[in-house]
Amino acid sequence: MDMKLELVPLPVSDVDAAKAFYADSLGFTVDVDVTPAPGIRVVQVTPPGSSCSLGFGTGLPVYGGEPGSVRGLHLVVNDIEAARAELLGRGVDVGDITDAGGGVLYAGLHDPDGNSLVLQQMPWRTGDAF
């Protein structure tokens, strides 16, 4: 039985600010931005090359978490130095690159609410293996 994780709900306090950060600063694709009923808004964004999206919005229980409470969403990249440099160039505050051992590299960042994400590079998932 296959199971594919395709959407992670993300609690945010300001949907427009979150959409701008993920789309404009991180370069995610905006897949959905709809208001299907009064008081309900659904936004879905997807990192380039990913099969899993982030969803946020208003008016639905799934978005009722504490803004900023999500920790450690991993954005796996082929070249962490290039990815970090590109995001820094877009004005994203990305932390220093650290080696977790075995060549696994990380660099942390946060969205406007404080939800944390990390760029991750794994040596066995680079180049043609990425």
Backbone as a chain_set.jsonl record, in Angstrom:
{"seq": "MDMKLELVPLPVSDVDAAKAFYADSLGFTVDVDVTPAPGIRVVQVTPPGSSCSLGFGTGLPVYGGEPGSVRGLHLVVNDIEAARAELLGRGVDVGDITDAGGGVLYAGLHDPDGNSLVLQQMPWRTGDAF", "coords": {"N": [[0.854, -1.177, 0.0], [0.753, 2.066, -1.003], [1.449, 5.271, 0.356], [1.227, 8.687, 0.26], [2.54, 11.583, 1.488], [1.176, 14.647, 1.09], [0.323, 17.159, 1.862], [0.931, 19.555, 4.317], [-0.523, 21.081, 6.979], [-0.171, 24.428, 8.085], [0.061, 26.567, 10.753], [-0.651, 29.992, 10.728], [-0.552, 33.529, 11.394], [-1.138, 35.613, 9.708], [-2.367, 35.381, 6.682], [-1.823, 36.563, 4.165], [0.776, 37.615, 4.557], [2.176, 35.264, 5.057], [1.778, 33.924, 2.613], [3.148, 35.673, 0.87], [5.765, 35.417, 1.891], [6.36, 32.646, 1.512], [5.91, 32.346, -1.268], [7.136, 34.61, -2.616], [9.605, 35.11, -1.245], [10.727, 32.53, -0.67], [10.241, 31.22, -3.035], [8.265, 29.355, -3.597], [5.62, 27.696, -5.38], [2.41, 29.03, -5.862], [-0.301, 27.178, -5.521], [-2.986, 27.1, -4.885], [-5.367, 29.516, -3.981], [-8.03, 30.307, -2.568], [-11.379, 31.341, -1.718], [-13.72, 29.617, -0.606], [-16.081, 29.872, 0.799], [-17.863, 32.27, 2.826], [-15.644, 33.702, 5.165], [-13.822, 31.66, 5.014], [-10.677, 30.766, 3.885], [-8.337, 29.3, 1.753], [-5.067, 28.494, 1.192], [-2.499, 27.105, -0.705], [0.809, 26.132, -1.071], [3.75, 25.122, -2.847], [7.007, 23.807, -2.62], [9.593, 24.23, -5.088], [10.003, 21.417, -7.156], [8.978, 19.62, -5.297], [6.748, 17.107, -3.976], [5.143, 17.504, -1.891], [3.067, 19.81, -0.273], [2.51, 22.946, 1.471], [-0.147, 24.056, 3.48], [-2.273, 26.739, 4.376], [-4.473, 29.03, 6.022], [-7.73, 30.41, 6.74], [-10.601, 30.032, 8.901], [-11.089, 27.273, 9.017], [-10.908, 24.304, 11.01], [-8.474, 22.876, 10.739], [-6.549, 24.785, 10.411], [-6.245, 25.888, 12.869], [-4.146, 25.788, 14.702], [-1.464, 26.954, 16.879], [0.069, 29.829, 15.73], [3.346, 29.744, 14.474], [4.152, 27.436, 15.751], [5.063, 25.152, 14.467], [7.819, 23.07, 13.871], [10.959, 22.503, 12.347], [10.538, 21.774, 9.557], [11.755, 20.151, 6.795], [13.586, 21.192, 4.04], [14.868, 19.746, 1.483], [17.821, 20.044, -0.3], [19.939, 20.171, -3.204], [22.363, 21.523, -3.286], [23.475, 23.06, -0.683], [24.931, 25.368, -0.097], [24.588, 26.994, -2.372], [21.79, 27.211, -2.352], [21.349, 28.496, 0.108], [22.727, 30.905, -0.353], [21.179, 31.965, -2.446], [18.698, 32.347, -1.142], [19.455, 34.147, 0.881], [20.079, 36.279, -0.766], [17.543, 36.966, -1.543], [16.634, 38.151, 0.684], [15.995, 36.555, 2.854], [16.461, 35.479, 6.151], [18.781, 33.303, 6.783], [20.305, 30.833, 8.694], [23.712, 29.931, 9.655], [25.537, 27.351, 7.947], [25.625, 24.109, 9.172], [27.327, 21.092, 10.062], [25.983, 18.032, 10.602], [27.125, 15.641, 10.92], [28.492, 12.873, 9.165], [28.423, 14.184, 6.785], [25.972, 15.378, 6.456], [24.278, 18.32, 6.049], [22.978, 21.341, 7.443], [20.915, 24.302, 7.501], [19.199, 26.765, 9.146], [15.975, 28.472, 9.085], [13.217, 30.797, 9.471], [9.679, 31.358, 9.182], [7.455, 34.263, 8.855], [5.884, 33.987, 11.192], [7.393, 32.468, 12.873], [7.454, 29.732, 12.54], [9.587, 26.998, 11.99], [11.998, 26.11, 9.554], [14.311, 24.031, 7.802], [17.067, 24.029, 5.659], [18.362, 21.212, 4.124], [21.058, 19.183, 3.259], [22.031, 16.146, 1.985], [24.708, 13.933, 1.506], [24.343, 11.633, -0.059], [22.178, 12.238, -1.574], [22.583, 14.042, -3.697], [23.613, 15.69, -6.743], [23.22, 13.523, -9.516], [21.756, 11.732, -8.011], [19.873, 13.185, -6.678]], "CA": [[0.0, 0.0, 0.0], [1.476, 3.324, -1.067], [0.879, 6.446, 1.017], [2.025, 9.856, -0.092], [2.272, 12.805, 2.228], [1.094, 15.681, 0.069], [-0.031, 18.476, 2.397], [1.178, 19.8, 5.736], [-1.149, 22.334, 7.421], [0.764, 25.297, 8.781], [-0.658, 27.666, 11.404], [-0.084, 31.323, 10.529], [-1.42, 34.597, 11.904], [-1.462, 36.526, 8.614], [-2.314, 34.562, 5.471], [-1.154, 37.301, 3.093], [2.211, 37.678, 4.857], [2.712, 33.91, 4.858], [1.795, 33.665, 1.171], [4.237, 36.466, 0.303], [7.037, 34.827, 2.302], [6.601, 31.36, 0.851], [5.946, 32.503, -2.727], [8.099, 35.611, -3.091], [10.932, 34.969, -0.637], [11.268, 31.182, -0.818], [10.084, 30.765, -4.409], [7.277, 28.287, -3.719], [4.526, 27.911, -6.319], [1.079, 29.15, -5.257], [-1.178, 26.242, -6.22], [-4.384, 27.398, -4.56], [-5.716, 30.629, -3.101], [-9.473, 30.401, -2.805], [-12.319, 31.622, -0.641], [-14.868, 28.814, -1.026], [-17.269, 30.278, 1.551], [-17.545, 33.419, 3.677], [-14.82, 33.431, 6.339], [-12.891, 30.555, 4.777], [-9.667, 30.971, 2.839], [-7.422, 28.173, 1.649], [-3.882, 28.749, 0.377], [-1.592, 25.964, -0.766], [2.057, 26.463, -1.752], [4.593, 23.944, -3.003], [8.401, 24.083, -2.963], [9.981, 23.74, -6.413], [10.474, 20.039, -7.18], [8.42, 18.817, -4.214], [5.413, 16.523, -4.094], [4.423, 17.863, -0.671], [2.75, 21.233, -0.187], [2.088, 23.53, 2.737], [-1.448, 24.698, 3.392], [-2.633, 27.626, 5.478], [-5.652, 29.81, 5.697], [-8.606, 30.842, 7.829], [-11.965, 29.545, 8.945], [-11.188, 25.818, 9.103], [-10.211, 23.793, 12.198], [-7.131, 22.419, 10.429], [-5.652, 25.937, 10.506], [-6.43, 26.452, 14.197], [-2.992, 25.649, 15.584], [-0.77, 28.165, 17.339], [1.031, 30.315, 14.736], [4.745, 29.637, 14.882], [4.389, 26.231, 16.548], [5.631, 24.057, 13.683], [9.278, 23.074, 13.959], [11.829, 21.591, 11.617], [10.171, 21.289, 8.226], [13.0, 20.006, 6.035], [13.626, 21.492, 2.614], [16.072, 19.052, 1.034], [18.409, 20.723, -1.454], [21.081, 19.535, -3.849], [23.564, 22.294, -2.974], [23.025, 23.936, 0.404], [25.599, 26.67, -0.179], [23.918, 27.766, -3.413], [20.424, 27.495, -1.89], [21.442, 29.506, 1.162], [23.108, 32.177, -0.982], [20.021, 32.485, -3.181], [17.705, 32.851, -0.185], [19.998, 35.367, 1.485], [19.922, 37.313, -1.785], [16.126, 37.345, -1.558], [16.319, 38.793, 1.948], [15.614, 35.581, 3.886], [17.468, 35.308, 7.191], [19.131, 31.887, 6.869], [21.423, 30.631, 9.599], [24.942, 29.343, 9.138], [25.503, 25.937, 7.602], [26.266, 23.251, 10.163], [27.485, 19.687, 9.676], [25.406, 17.184, 11.652], [27.848, 14.38, 10.904], [28.294, 12.073, 7.966], [28.243, 15.051, 5.64], [24.628, 15.956, 6.419], [24.408, 19.744, 6.325], [21.738, 22.045, 7.759], [20.889, 25.745, 7.72], [17.836, 27.043, 9.593], [15.281, 29.716, 8.799], [11.879, 30.889, 10.054], [8.709, 32.175, 8.45], [7.113, 35.456, 9.65], [5.295, 33.629, 12.483], [8.345, 31.717, 13.678], [7.534, 28.327, 12.158], [10.966, 26.806, 11.565], [12.328, 25.257, 8.428], [15.745, 23.858, 7.641], [17.633, 23.5, 4.436], [19.142, 20.017, 4.44], [21.757, 18.52, 2.159], [22.567, 14.831, 2.338], [25.655, 13.629, 0.45], [23.859, 10.571, -0.934], [21.047, 12.743, -2.352], [23.025, 15.196, -4.471], [23.944, 15.38, -8.131], [22.239, 12.695, -10.22], [20.945, 11.001, -7.025], [18.907, 14.097, -6.066]], "C": [[0.893, 1.232, 0.0], [0.717, 4.39, -0.287], [1.8, 7.605, 0.711], [1.596, 11.039, 0.747], [2.297, 13.948, 1.227], [0.739, 17.06, 0.594], [0.232, 18.519, 3.893], [0.496, 21.117, 6.094], [-0.168, 23.131, 8.282], [-0.011, 26.439, 9.433], [0.069, 28.994, 11.23], [-1.065, 32.365, 11.055], [-1.891, 35.535, 10.8], [-1.268, 35.77, 7.304], [-1.574, 35.274, 4.345], [0.352, 37.384, 3.322], [2.861, 36.317, 4.647], [2.819, 33.595, 3.367], [2.952, 34.418, 0.511], [5.598, 35.854, 0.651], [7.324, 33.553, 1.521], [6.716, 31.5, -0.663], [7.083, 33.423, -3.171], [9.504, 35.396, -2.532], [11.536, 33.587, -0.854], [11.113, 30.628, -2.231], [9.132, 29.602, -4.593], [6.227, 28.678, -4.755], [3.219, 28.034, -5.534], [0.138, 28.285, -6.099], [-2.647, 26.614, -6.068], [-4.429, 28.65, -3.694], [-7.182, 30.924, -3.376], [-10.21, 30.766, -1.527], [-13.613, 30.893, -1.007], [-16.181, 29.157, -0.325], [-16.892, 31.476, 2.401], [-16.742, 32.986, 4.916], [-13.822, 32.305, 6.172], [-11.957, 30.933, 3.63], [-8.687, 29.81, 2.898], [-6.301, 28.56, 0.687], [-3.005, 27.509, 0.443], [-0.393, 26.361, -1.609], [2.957, 25.228, -1.779], [6.021, 24.36, -3.342], [8.719, 23.549, -4.357], [10.522, 22.309, -6.316], [9.877, 19.124, -6.133], [7.059, 18.242, -4.581], [4.551, 16.87, -2.887], [4.276, 19.378, -0.597], [2.506, 21.644, 1.252], [0.739, 24.192, 2.51], [-1.677, 25.577, 4.6], [-3.836, 28.441, 5.055], [-6.427, 30.197, 6.935], [-9.928, 30.095, 7.758], [-12.151, 28.044, 8.99], [-10.397, 25.32, 10.308], [-8.767, 23.358, 11.935], [-6.106, 23.545, 10.525], [-5.656, 26.559, 11.9], [-5.26, 26.325, 15.143], [-2.394, 26.993, 15.966], [0.226, 28.621, 16.273], [2.463, 30.258, 15.285], [5.087, 28.356, 15.611], [4.995, 25.063, 15.78], [7.151, 24.189, 13.67], [9.885, 22.084, 12.981], [11.317, 21.019, 10.321], [11.435, 21.285, 7.373], [12.778, 20.297, 4.561], [14.937, 20.912, 2.105], [16.549, 19.686, -0.27], [19.626, 19.954, -1.954], [22.392, 20.201, -3.447], [23.182, 23.342, -1.937], [23.685, 25.313, 0.336], [24.919, 27.559, -1.214], [22.502, 28.146, -2.978], [20.428, 28.589, -0.835], [21.768, 30.869, 0.565], [21.929, 32.785, -1.735], [18.976, 33.062, -2.234], [18.194, 34.106, 0.524], [19.847, 36.536, 0.516], [18.492, 37.806, -1.921], [15.693, 37.982, -0.239], [15.861, 37.86, 3.049], [16.763, 35.434, 4.866], [17.704, 33.807, 7.384], [20.357, 31.761, 7.749], [22.64, 30.044, 8.901], [24.727, 27.866, 8.821], [26.26, 25.161, 8.665], [26.293, 21.812, 9.657], [27.007, 18.834, 10.845], [26.128, 15.849, 11.745], [27.524, 13.593, 9.647], [28.072, 12.898, 6.716], [26.864, 15.651, 5.497], [24.728, 17.403, 6.899], [23.034, 20.366, 6.538], [21.966, 23.551, 7.818], [19.437, 26.112, 8.021], [17.304, 28.394, 9.154], [13.891, 29.652, 9.414], [10.962, 31.7, 9.151], [8.31, 33.354, 9.332], [6.5, 35.161, 11.016], [6.257, 32.898, 13.4], [8.309, 30.219, 13.445], [8.932, 28.102, 11.598], [11.077, 25.797, 10.433], [13.84, 25.103, 8.408], [16.042, 23.431, 6.214], [18.468, 22.3, 4.858], [19.783, 19.49, 3.161], [22.321, 17.225, 2.685], [23.478, 14.366, 1.211], [25.187, 12.531, -0.509], [22.652, 10.987, -1.759], [21.424, 14.036, -3.062], [23.352, 14.763, -5.89], [22.84, 14.575, -8.799], [21.323, 11.937, -9.265], [19.889, 11.885, -6.366], [17.596, 13.947, -6.706]], "O": [[1.702, 1.414, 0.91], [-0.514, 4.403, -0.274], [3.014, 7.508, 0.886], [0.436, 11.449, 0.721], [3.32, 14.195, 0.587], [0.84, 18.041, -0.144], [-0.189, 17.635, 4.638], [0.881, 22.166, 5.577], [0.565, 22.571, 9.097], [-0.674, 27.205, 8.734], [1.254, 29.11, 11.543], [-2.265, 32.108, 11.147], [-2.929, 36.182, 10.938], [-0.138, 35.547, 6.869], [-0.778, 34.652, 3.642], [1.126, 37.239, 2.376], [3.97, 36.23, 4.119], [3.831, 33.061, 2.913], [3.66, 33.852, -0.322], [6.482, 35.783, -0.202], [8.398, 33.399, 0.939], [7.546, 30.831, -1.278], [7.898, 33.044, -4.012], [10.485, 35.49, -3.27], [12.716, 33.47, -1.184], [11.787, 29.662, -2.588], [9.17, 28.927, -5.622], [5.98, 29.864, -4.977], [2.954, 27.229, -4.641], [-0.175, 28.619, -7.242], [-3.442, 26.463, -6.995], [-3.618, 28.814, -2.783], [-7.528, 31.681, -4.283], [-9.732, 30.534, -0.416], [-14.498, 31.47, -1.64], [-17.258, 28.784, -0.79], [-15.709, 31.682, 2.675], [-17.109, 32.041, 5.614], [-13.052, 32.02, 7.089], [-12.391, 31.359, 2.56], [-8.265, 29.396, 3.977], [-6.544, 28.905, -0.469], [-2.795, 26.937, 1.512], [-0.545, 26.864, -2.722], [2.934, 24.403, -0.866], [6.234, 25.17, -4.243], [8.173, 22.523, -4.764], [11.395, 22.025, -5.495], [10.235, 17.948, -6.081], [6.319, 18.81, -5.385], [3.359, 16.564, -2.865], [5.227, 20.125, -0.827], [2.32, 20.806, 2.134], [0.509, 24.814, 1.473], [-1.32, 25.211, 5.72], [-4.167, 28.524, 3.873], [-5.875, 30.302, 8.03], [-10.324, 29.593, 6.706], [-13.29, 27.578, 8.999], [-9.328, 25.852, 10.604], [-7.924, 23.464, 12.826], [-4.917, 23.282, 10.702], [-5.121, 27.652, 12.087], [-5.374, 26.725, 16.301], [-2.778, 28.035, 15.433], [1.144, 27.871, 15.94], [2.733, 30.673, 16.412], [6.224, 28.199, 16.055], [5.402, 24.075, 16.391], [7.693, 25.278, 13.482], [9.388, 20.971, 12.809], [11.629, 19.873, 9.999], [12.106, 22.31, 7.249], [11.897, 19.722, 3.921], [15.996, 21.516, 2.276], [15.78, 19.842, -1.218], [20.251, 19.191, -1.217], [23.411, 19.53, -3.285], [22.629, 24.388, -2.278], [23.059, 26.316, 0.677], [24.697, 28.744, -0.965], [22.063, 29.273, -3.209], [19.605, 29.503, -0.878], [21.158, 31.873, 0.932], [21.707, 33.994, -1.666], [18.431, 34.137, -2.485], [17.415, 35.034, 0.742], [19.527, 37.652, 0.926], [18.255, 38.93, -2.363], [14.521, 38.315, -0.063], [15.382, 38.323, 4.084], [17.914, 35.281, 4.458], [16.931, 33.129, 8.06], [21.333, 32.491, 7.577], [22.599, 29.707, 7.717], [23.833, 27.225, 9.373], [27.389, 25.503, 9.017], [25.405, 21.376, 8.925], [27.558, 18.906, 11.944], [25.77, 15.011, 12.573], [26.406, 13.649, 9.136], [27.592, 12.386, 5.704], [26.596, 16.361, 4.528], [25.198, 17.675, 8.004], [22.055, 19.975, 5.903], [23.059, 24.016, 8.139], [18.543, 25.801, 7.234], [18.06, 29.329, 8.889], [13.436, 28.585, 9.828], [11.404, 32.608, 8.447], [8.783, 33.444, 10.464], [6.584, 35.998, 11.915], [5.969, 32.724, 14.585], [9.061, 29.487, 14.089], [9.422, 28.918, 10.818], [10.363, 24.795, 10.371], [14.564, 25.948, 8.936], [15.356, 22.584, 5.642], [19.201, 22.368, 5.844], [19.133, 19.37, 2.123], [23.006, 17.203, 3.708], [23.065, 14.398, 0.052], [25.606, 12.514, -1.667], [22.145, 10.198, -2.556], [20.673, 15.011, -3.031], [23.36, 13.569, -6.186], [21.661, 14.902, -8.666], [20.226, 11.536, -9.655], [19.086, 11.392, -5.573], [16.644, 14.631, -6.331]]}, "num_chains": 1, "name": "protein.A"}
